[in-house]
Amino acid sequence: MVQRASDRWISITLSVLLHGALAAALVYGWVMFRGERRASPTPPIQASVIDARTLQGMEQPAPQPAAAPQPAPAEDMGPPPPTPEERAQREAQEQKAAEQRAAAEKAAVERAVAEQAAAAKAAAEKAAAAKAAAQKAAADKAAAARAAAERARQDEQDRRDREADLKRSLAAEEHAQAARNGAAVANWASLIAAKITHAWLRPPTAKAGIDCMLNVTQVPGGEVTQVSIGECNGDQAVRESIEAAVYRASPLPPPPDPSLFDRNLKIEFKPD
């Protein structure tokens, strides 16, 4: 059987009242006993001297009756036990107080649970916001990296295109310059060959169709410093006559462009 909280409190209250009544009864009896002793002090003793012989002839006095015992004070039983109505009222009050405490505890628990839920929700929202911010930052960083890579690729492509255009332009310019220089050099070589031919004294052994390659070394100003005969279809007399003609033609005609000047020249000598 489960004991109710109200029954337990009633038992405790009755026990406390009973012990209090017993203690009050003991105190009351002790106080009454002390008061009676103070109220009836012991009378003084009156005595006379009697001879022993007289005592022998005297009758023994009758014994005095014993004093009647003092009645014990009535024990204080304390306050009367509560009536059923009072007990019911007290139980109702205790029940109401218990319900109020339970309601307060329930409200406190619900408030704590609500606060916990709010804190958890706030933490989750904060974590979600931080995650979203991190994802956005990562996405922005990736986009910036892609844009930078695309710019770098485009810049590299533009640089390669510029280099290719420059190379094509240089090649075209070099080709044109080579063509111009080639024509100018050919014209200059023909002038030199013409001057050497004009200075050549044809030997009797020279046959028609003379064709010889001349290696001529000159210094700025056109002065010839050295001559050698390469491939040649003439005899020794023809070779010596051509070499002498090169020295007689010195100084050689200058090039049309000073940048075309070359110390070592290869001249084809074909007098016919």
PLY file of the C-alpha trace (Angstrom):
ply
format ascii 1.0
element vertex 272
property float x
property float y
property float z
element edge 271
property int vertex1
property int vertex2
end_header
0.00 0.00 0.00
1.44 3.38 -0.99
1.46 5.91 1.81
0.25 9.33 0.78
2.29 12.41 1.53
-0.56 13.86 3.57
-0.70 10.78 5.86
3.02 10.97 6.44
2.82 14.63 7.38
-0.09 13.94 9.74
1.90 11.18 11.49
4.88 13.45 11.93
2.68 16.24 13.29
0.96 13.95 15.83
4.30 12.56 16.99
5.68 16.05 17.52
2.54 17.11 19.43
2.66 13.99 21.65
6.28 14.50 22.60
5.63 18.17 23.24
2.69 17.30 25.55
4.83 14.77 27.47
7.61 17.29 27.94
5.10 19.93 29.13
3.65 17.46 31.65
7.07 16.70 33.08
7.90 20.36 33.40
4.55 21.07 35.01
5.00 18.28 37.60
8.47 19.42 38.51
7.26 22.99 38.94
4.36 21.87 41.17
6.67 19.73 43.28
9.06 22.58 43.87
6.16 24.89 44.76
4.78 22.55 47.41
8.14 22.17 49.05
8.52 25.90 49.31
4.95 26.33 50.57
5.18 23.84 53.55
8.54 24.15 55.28
9.48 21.60 57.99
8.42 22.86 61.57
11.14 23.16 64.26
11.66 20.17 66.53
10.70 20.64 70.27
12.33 18.18 72.73
12.71 17.72 76.52
15.24 15.77 78.53
13.85 12.62 80.07
15.66 10.23 82.35
16.20 6.75 81.06
14.54 5.25 84.09
11.50 7.29 83.45
11.50 6.04 79.90
11.53 2.47 81.12
8.31 2.97 83.02
6.59 4.89 80.30
4.51 3.31 77.68
5.68 3.37 74.13
3.75 5.94 72.17
1.47 4.71 69.45
2.97 4.86 65.95
1.93 7.83 63.83
0.09 6.96 60.63
2.10 7.44 57.43
1.38 10.51 55.43
-0.84 9.96 52.43
1.05 10.13 49.10
0.62 13.25 47.02
-1.42 12.64 43.92
0.61 12.82 40.74
-0.20 15.79 38.57
-2.38 15.04 35.61
-0.37 14.42 32.46
-0.88 17.05 29.81
-2.01 15.24 26.65
-1.40 18.27 24.40
-3.82 19.71 21.92
-6.71 17.53 20.85
-6.33 15.61 17.56
-7.71 17.36 14.49
-11.24 16.67 13.44
-11.98 14.91 10.14
-12.99 18.24 8.64
-9.69 19.83 9.72
-7.79 16.81 8.50
-9.57 16.94 5.15
-8.93 20.66 4.89
-5.28 20.15 5.78
-4.99 17.36 3.23
-6.65 19.56 0.62
-4.18 22.35 1.37
-1.26 19.95 1.22
-2.61 18.48 -2.01
-2.99 21.97 -3.46
0.53 22.91 -2.34
1.87 19.68 -3.89
0.02 20.41 -7.12
1.40 23.95 -7.14
4.91 22.64 -6.58
4.43 20.05 -9.32
3.09 22.74 -11.65
6.03 25.01 -10.81
8.48 22.16 -11.39
6.76 21.28 -14.67
6.87 24.92 -15.77
10.57 25.09 -14.82
11.29 21.91 -16.79
9.32 23.17 -19.78
11.14 26.51 -19.59
14.51 24.75 -19.41
13.55 22.52 -22.36
12.39 25.57 -24.34
15.62 27.42 -23.53
17.63 24.37 -24.55
15.69 24.08 -27.79
16.16 27.81 -28.49
19.89 27.56 -27.77
20.19 24.48 -30.01
18.24 26.24 -32.78
20.42 29.35 -32.47
23.56 27.20 -32.57
22.26 25.32 -35.61
21.38 28.58 -37.37
24.80 29.99 -36.53
26.51 26.85 -37.81
24.39 26.93 -40.97
25.23 30.60 -41.53
28.93 29.90 -40.99
28.76 26.94 -43.38
26.95 29.04 -45.99
29.51 31.82 -45.59
32.37 29.33 -45.93
30.76 27.79 -49.02
30.22 31.23 -50.55
33.80 32.22 -49.79
35.04 28.97 -51.34
32.84 29.51 -54.39
34.02 33.12 -54.74
37.63 31.98 -54.38
37.14 29.25 -56.99
35.45 31.73 -59.34
38.28 34.23 -58.83
40.83 31.46 -59.47
38.99 30.43 -62.66
38.78 34.05 -63.80
42.50 34.56 -63.06
43.36 31.36 -64.93
41.21 32.46 -67.88
42.86 35.90 -67.88
46.29 34.28 -67.71
45.38 31.92 -70.57
44.02 34.79 -72.64
47.10 36.91 -71.88
49.35 34.02 -72.87
47.37 33.52 -76.07
47.55 37.22 -76.82
51.31 37.17 -76.19
51.75 34.20 -78.49
49.63 35.88 -81.14
51.70 39.06 -80.86
54.92 37.07 -81.04
53.61 35.17 -84.07
52.58 38.43 -85.75
55.96 39.95 -84.94
57.78 36.91 -86.29
55.71 36.99 -89.46
56.37 40.70 -89.82
60.09 40.21 -89.20
60.21 37.30 -91.60
58.43 39.33 -94.26
60.72 42.26 -93.63
63.79 40.04 -93.72
62.57 38.41 -96.89
61.95 41.77 -98.47
65.27 43.05 -97.19
67.03 39.96 -98.43
65.40 40.42 -101.79
66.43 44.04 -101.87
69.88 43.23 -100.54
70.21 40.36 -102.96
69.39 42.59 -105.87
71.68 45.29 -104.54
74.51 42.83 -103.89
74.05 41.29 -107.32
74.17 44.75 -108.90
77.25 45.61 -106.82
78.94 42.34 -107.83
78.20 43.03 -111.48
79.81 46.48 -111.15
82.93 44.91 -109.60
83.04 42.21 -112.29
82.68 44.85 -114.98
85.58 46.88 -113.58
87.78 43.77 -113.34
86.83 42.81 -116.93
87.70 46.33 -118.06
91.12 45.99 -116.39
91.79 42.47 -117.74
94.41 41.97 -120.41
93.39 38.90 -122.37
96.30 36.48 -122.87
96.73 34.67 -126.18
95.90 31.29 -124.65
92.51 32.47 -123.45
89.67 30.67 -125.13
86.14 31.78 -125.50
83.71 31.07 -122.58
86.06 31.91 -119.69
84.25 31.34 -116.34
86.15 31.66 -113.06
85.21 32.24 -109.40
87.28 34.93 -107.69
87.83 35.18 -103.92
88.59 38.83 -103.23
89.47 40.39 -99.89
89.10 44.16 -99.54
89.23 46.81 -96.85
86.80 49.71 -96.34
87.30 52.03 -99.27
87.50 49.16 -101.78
91.26 48.54 -101.78
92.02 44.91 -102.64
94.38 43.15 -100.24
94.21 39.57 -101.50
92.99 37.59 -104.53
92.67 33.87 -105.12
91.23 31.99 -108.07
88.71 29.25 -107.35
87.10 27.11 -110.01
88.25 28.27 -113.40
88.28 26.81 -116.93
91.33 28.81 -118.03
95.00 27.87 -118.00
97.67 29.26 -115.74
98.24 32.30 -117.91
94.55 33.11 -117.79
94.52 32.73 -114.01
97.50 35.04 -113.57
96.01 37.61 -115.94
92.70 37.64 -114.05
94.47 38.06 -110.68
96.47 40.99 -112.06
93.25 42.52 -113.39
91.68 42.44 -109.90
94.60 44.34 -108.43
94.45 46.88 -111.33
90.70 47.35 -110.66
91.40 48.35 -107.01
89.80 50.25 -105.41
86.61 48.36 -106.14
83.26 50.15 -106.53
81.51 50.74 -103.16
78.15 49.05 -102.38
74.96 51.08 -102.89
74.23 50.67 -99.14
77.15 50.89 -96.69
75.47 48.18 -94.58
76.04 45.75 -97.47
79.83 46.12 -97.34
81.63 42.79 -97.01
85.39 42.25 -96.74
85.29 38.87 -98.43
83.65 38.79 -101.83
82.91 35.99 -104.25
82.88 37.36 -107.81
82.05 35.33 -110.88
84.31 36.42 -113.73
82.77 35.80 -117.17
84.32 38.22 -119.65
82.56 36.88 -122.78
0 1
1 2
2 3
3 4
4 5
5 6
6 7
7 8
8 9
9 10
10 11
11 12
12 13
13 14
14 15
15 16
16 17
17 18
18 19
19 20
20 21
21 22
22 23
23 24
24 25
25 26
26 27
27 28
28 29
29 30
30 31
31 32
32 33
33 34
34 35
35 36
36 37
37 38
38 39
39 40
40 41
41 42
42 43
43 44
44 45
45 46
46 47
47 48
48 49
49 50
50 51
51 52
52 53
53 54
54 55
55 56
56 57
57 58
58 59
59 60
60 61
61 62
62 63
63 64
64 65
65 66
66 67
67 68
68 69
69 70
70 71
71 72
72 73
73 74
74 75
75 76
76 77
77 78
78 79
79 80
80 81
81 82
82 83
83 84
84 85
85 86
86 87
87 88
88 89
89 90
90 91
91 92
92 93
93 94
94 95
95 96
96 97
97 98
98 99
99 100
100 101
101 102
102 103
103 104
104 105
105 106
106 107
107 108
108 109
109 110
110 111
111 112
112 113
113 114
114 115
115 116
116 117
117 118
118 119
119 120
120 121
121 122
122 123
123 124
124 125
125 126
126 127
127 128
128 129
129 130
130 131
131 132
132 133
133 134
134 135
135 136
136 137
137 138
138 139
139 140
140 141
141 142
142 143
143 144
144 145
145 146
146 147
147 148
148 149
149 150
150 151
151 152
152 153
153 154
154 155
155 156
156 157
157 158
158 159
159 160
160 161
161 162
162 163
163 164
164 165
165 166
166 167
167 168
168 169
169 170
170 171
171 172
172 173
173 174
174 175
175 176
176 177
177 178
178 179
179 180
180 181
181 182
182 183
183 184
184 185
185 186
186 187
187 188
188 189
189 190
190 191
191 192
192 193
193 194
194 195
195 196
196 197
197 198
198 199
199 200
200 201
201 202
202 203
203 204
204 205
205 206
206 207
207 208
208 209
209 210
210 211
211 212
212 213
213 214
214 215
215 216
216 217
217 218
218 219
219 220
220 221
221 222
222 223
223 224
224 225
225 226
226 227
227 228
228 229
229 230
230 231
231 232
232 233
233 234
234 235
235 236
236 237
237 238
238 239
239 240
240 241
241 242
242 243
243 244
244 245
245 246
246 247
247 248
248 249
249 250
250 251
251 252
252 253
253 254
254 255
255 256
256 257
257 258
258 259
259 260
260 261
261 262
262 263
263 264
264 265
265 266
266 267
267 268
268 269
269 270
270 271
